[in-house]
Amino acid sequence: MEAYLPTLIGTAAGICSTASFVPQVWKSWRLGDTEAISLKMYVVTVTAFSLWIVYGLFIASLPIVVFNTLSLGLATSVLVMKLRNTRRARRAATVETGLPR
């Protein structure tokens, strides 16, 4: 097997994985609607990307480090929007009802 082939496959996989988050980030940012997004899923996803980065550093795999870092940034932005919107919704419900939610 050619030495560059694993890196090429890893790069292609990384591009696909990272690109898969772009529509969610764009829609969440543009519409500000994150109600249907699972908070627990994104917490686990951000954790997983962080662990993949550490693993990539241990094995010195540039595609793993680069694409998981990019994916971590995208997933973190969705998570932050989700947390922000959840807090806003809770505040609005508290103001509306006068009761803590």
Phi, psi and omega in degrees: 000137178297145184295331183277344186299314178300321178293320178297315179295317177298321178293316178298317178297319179296319178298314180297313181298313181293317180298332181294339179274339186300313179300322179293317178297314183298312181295317180297318181290316184292313184268339182070015182255112179236015184302320183278357182274134180280118178298314181298320180297317181288329174296315178295319180297315178297319177298315180298315179298321178298316179293322177298323178296314178300314178301314179300324177293319179298320182263005178056050179254105182300315179300320179295316181293310185296308186286329175286330174294315177297315179296322177300316178299316180293313180295322178296322179296321176294317179299316179297317178298319179298312179298316179298314182291326177295318178295318178298318179295320178295318179296317180297320179293323179293316179295318182294317183263340184079002180245145174295144180250000000 
